Amino acid sequence: MDTINADRQIVQQVISHYAKLRPSHGQIRLETVFDEKQDRYALMQVGWDRGRRVRGNLIYIVLRDGKVVIEYDGMEAGITQDLIEQGIPEERLVLGFLDESPVTLSA
């Protein structure tokens, strides 16, 4: 499988895993948004909690220039390690919410 298709599959698999989780309170749905044409992938939260509207991104990833750019990661433990464990090399991950430098995980 070529790299871009492998990246798409891994990103979708990781986001789908998080989409199966259920918020501990409120009437909140977790919904995946997979746009393979533009290579944008997201996990959204939508619903109500304590009489207030809840909506927004939990995860937003863009595939660009051979890199997997994590534009937003709102998960408690973060998704970077999940992507690495599924086969995306560290040097191709970019934390777009920090800057355009590659990911470096401290040991």
Contact map, one row per residue, 1 for C-alpha under 8 A:
11101100000000000000000000000000000000000000000000000000000000000000000000000000000000000000000000000000000
11111100000000000000000000000000000000000000000000000000000000000000000000000000000000000000000000000000000
11111110000000000000000000000000000000000000000000000000000000000000000000000000000000000000000000000000000
01111111000000000000000000000000000000000000000000000000000000000100000000000000000000000000000000000000000
11111111100000000000000000000000000000000000000000000000000000000000000000000000000000000000000000000000000
11111111110000000000000000000000000000000000000000000000000000000000000000000000000000000000000000000000000
00111111111000000000000000000000000000000000000000000000000000100001000000000000000000010000000000000000000
00011111111100000000000000000000000100100000000000000000000000100000000000000000000000000000000000000000000
00001111111110000000000000000000000000000000000000000000000000000000000000000000000000000000000000000000000
00000111111111000000000000000000000000000000000000000000000000000000000000000000001001110000000000000000000
00000011111111100000000000000000000000001000000000000000000010000000000000000000001000000000000000000000000
00000001111111110000000000000000010000001000000000000000000000000000000000000000000000000000000000000000000
00000000111111111000000000000000000000000000000000000000000000000000000000000000000000000000000000000000000
00000000011111111100000000000000000000000000000000000000000000000000000000000010011000000000000000000000000
00000000001111111110000000000001000000000110000000000000001000000000000000000000000000000000000000000000000
00000000000111111111000000000001000000000000000000000000000000000000000000000000000000000000000000000000000
00000000000011111111100000000000000000000000000000000000000000000000000000000000000000000000000000000000000
00000000000001111111100000000000000000000000000000000000000000000000000000000000000000000000000000000000000
00000000000000111111110000000111000000000010000000000000000000000000000000000000000000000000000000000000000
00000000000000011111110000000100000000000000000000000000000000000000000000000000000000000000000000000000000
00000000000000001111111000000100000000000000000000000000000000000000000000000000000000000000000000000000000
00000000000000000011111100011100000000000000000000000000000000000000000000000000000000000000000000000000000
00000000000000000000111111010000000000000000000000000000000000000000000000000000000000000000000000000000000
00000000000000000000011111000000000000000000000000000000000000000000000000000000000000000000000000000000000
00000000000000000000001111110000000000000000000010000000000000000000000000000000000000000000000000000000000
00000000000000000000001111110000000000000000001111000000000000000000000000000000000000000000000000000000000
00000000000000000000000011111000000000000000001110000000000000000000000000000000000000000000000000000000000
00000000000000000000011011111100000000000000111110000100000000000000000000000000000000000000000000000000000
00000000000000000000010000111110000000000000111000000000000000000000000000000000000000000000000000000000000
00000000000000000011110000011111000000000011110000000000000000000000000000000000000000000000000000000000000
00000000000000000010000000001111100000000011110000000000000000000000000000000000000000000000000000000000000
00000000000000110010000000000111110000001111000000000000000000000000000000000000000000000000000000000000000
00000000000000000000000000000011111000011111000000000000000000000000000000000000000000000000000000000000000
00000000000100000000000000000001111100111100000000000000000000000000000000000000000000000000000000000000000
00000000000000000000000000000000111111111000000000000000000000000000000000000000000000000000000000000000000
00000001000000000000000000000000011111111000000000000000000000000000000000000000000000000000000000000000000
00000000000000000000000000000000001111100000000000000000000000000000000000000000000000000000000000000000000
00000000000000000000000000000000001111110000000000000000000000000000000000000000000000000000000000000000000
00000001000000000000000000000000011111111000000000000000000001110000000000000000000000000000000000000000000
00000000000000000000000000000000111101111100000000000000000111100000000000000000000000000000000000000000000
00000000001100000000000000000001111100111110000000000000001111000000000000000000000000000000000000000000000
00000000000000100000000000000001110000011111000000000000111110000000000000000000000000000000000000000000000
00000000000000100010000000000111100000001111100000000000111100000000000000000000000000000000000000000000000
00000000000000000000000000000111100000000111110000000011111000000000000000000000000000000000000000000000000
00000000000000000000000000011110000000000011111000000111110000000000000000000000000000000000000000000000000
00000000000000000000000000011110000000000001111100001111000000000000000000000000000000000000000000000000000
00000000000000000000000001111000000000000000111110001110000000000000000000000000000000000000000000000000000
00000000000000000000000001110000000000000000011111111100000000000000000000000000000000000000000000000000000
00000000000000000000000011110000000000000000001111111100000000000000000000000000000000000000000000000000000
00000000000000000000000001000000000000000000000111110000000000000000000000000000000000000000000000000000000
00000000000000000000000000000000000000000000000111111000000000000000000000000000000000000000000000000000000
00000000000000000000000000000000000000000000000111111100000000000000000000000000000000000000000000000000000
00000000000000000000000000000000000000000000011110111110000000000000000000000000000000000000000000000000000
00000000000000000000000000010000000000000000111110011111000000000000000000000000000000000000000000000000000
00000000000000000000000000000000000000000001111000001111100000000000000000000000000000000000000000000000000
00000000000000000000000000000000000000000001110000000111110000000000000000000000000000000000000000000000000
00000000000000000000000000000000000000000111100000000011111100000000000101000000000000000000000000000000000
00000000000000000000000000000000000000000111100000000001111100000000000111100000000000000000000000000000000
00000000000000100000000000000000000000001111000000000000111110000000011111100000000000000000000000000000000
00000000000000000000000000000000000000011110000000000000111111000000011110000000000000000000000000000000000
00000000001000000000000000000000000000011100000000000000001111100001111100000000000000000000000000000000000
00000000000000000000000000000000000000111000000000000000000111110001111000000000000000000000000000000000000
00000011000000000000000000000000000000110000000000000000000011111111100000000000000000000000000000000000000
00000000000000000000000000000000000000100000000000000000000001111111100000000000000000000000000000000000000
00000000000000000000000000000000000000000000000000000000000000111110000000000000000000000000000000000000000
00010000000000000000000000000000000000000000000000000000000000111111000000000000000000000001000000000000000
00000000000000000000000000000000000000000000000000000000000000111111100000000000000000000001110000000000000
00000010000000000000000000000000000000000000000000000000000011110111110000000000000000000001110000000000000
00000000000000000000000000000000000000000000000000000000000011110011111000000000000000000000111100000000000
00000000000000000000000000000000000000000000000000000000001111000001111110000000000000000000111110000000000
00000000000000000000000000000000000000000000000000000000001111000000111110000000000000000000001110000000000
00000000000000000000000000000000000000000000000000000000111110000000011111000000000000000000000110000000000
00000000000000000000000000000000000000000000000000000000011100000000011111100110000000000000000000000000000
00000000000000000000000000000000000000000000000000000000111000000000000111110100000000000000000000000000000
00000000000000000000000000000000000000000000000000000000011000000000000011111110000000000000000000000000000
00000000000000000000000000000000000000000000000000000000000000000000000001111100000000000000000000000000000
00000000000000000000000000000000000000000000000000000000000000000000000000111110000000000000000000000000000
00000000000000000000000000000000000000000000000000000000000000000000000011111111100000000000000000000000000
00000000000001000000000000000000000000000000000000000000000000000000000010101111111000000000000000000000000
00000000000000000000000000000000000000000000000000000000000000000000000000000111111100000000100000000000000
00000000000000000000000000000000000000000000000000000000000000000000000000000111111110000000000000000000000
00000000000001000000000000000000000000000000000000000000000000000000000000000011111111000000000000000000000
00000000011001000000000000000000000000000000000000000000000000000000000000000011111111110000000000000000000
00000000000000000000000000000000000000000000000000000000000000000000000000000001111111111100000000000000000
00000000000000000000000000000000000000000000000000000000000000000000000000000000111111110000000000000000000
00000000010000000000000000000000000000000000000000000000000000000000000000000000011111110000000000000000000
00000000010000000000000000000000000000000000000000000000000000000000000000000000001111111000000000000000000
00000010010000000000000000000000000000000000000000000000000000000000000000000000001111111101100000000000000
00000000000000000000000000000000000000000000000000000000000000000000000000000000000100111111100000000000000
00000000000000000000000000000000000000000000000000000000000000000000000000000000000100011111100000000111000
00000000000000000000000000000000000000000000000000000000000000000000000000000000000000001111110000000111000
00000000000000000000000000000000000000000000000000000000000000000111000000000000000000011111110000000110000
00000000000000000000000000000000000000000000000000000000000000000011110000000001000000011111111000000110000
00000000000000000000000000000000000000000000000000000000000000000011110000000000000000000011111100111110000
00000000000000000000000000000000000000000000000000000000000000000000111000000000000000000000111111111110000
00000000000000000000000000000000000000000000000000000000000000000000111100000000000000000000011111111000000
00000000000000000000000000000000000000000000000000000000000000000000011100000000000000000000001111100000000
00000000000000000000000000000000000000000000000000000000000000000000000000000000000000000000001111110000000
00000000000000000000000000000000000000000000000000000000000000000000000000000000000000000000011111111000000
00000000000000000000000000000000000000000000000000000000000000000000000000000000000000000000011101111100000
00000000000000000000000000000000000000000000000000000000000000000000000000000000000000000000011100111110000
00000000000000000000000000000000000000000000000000000000000000000000000000000000000000000111111000011111000
00000000000000000000000000000000000000000000000000000000000000000000000000000000000000000111111000001111100
00000000000000000000000000000000000000000000000000000000000000000000000000000000000000000110000000000111110
00000000000000000000000000000000000000000000000000000000000000000000000000000000000000000000000000000011111
00000000000000000000000000000000000000000000000000000000000000000000000000000000000000000000000000000001111
00000000000000000000000000000000000000000000000000000000000000000000000000000000000000000000000000000000111
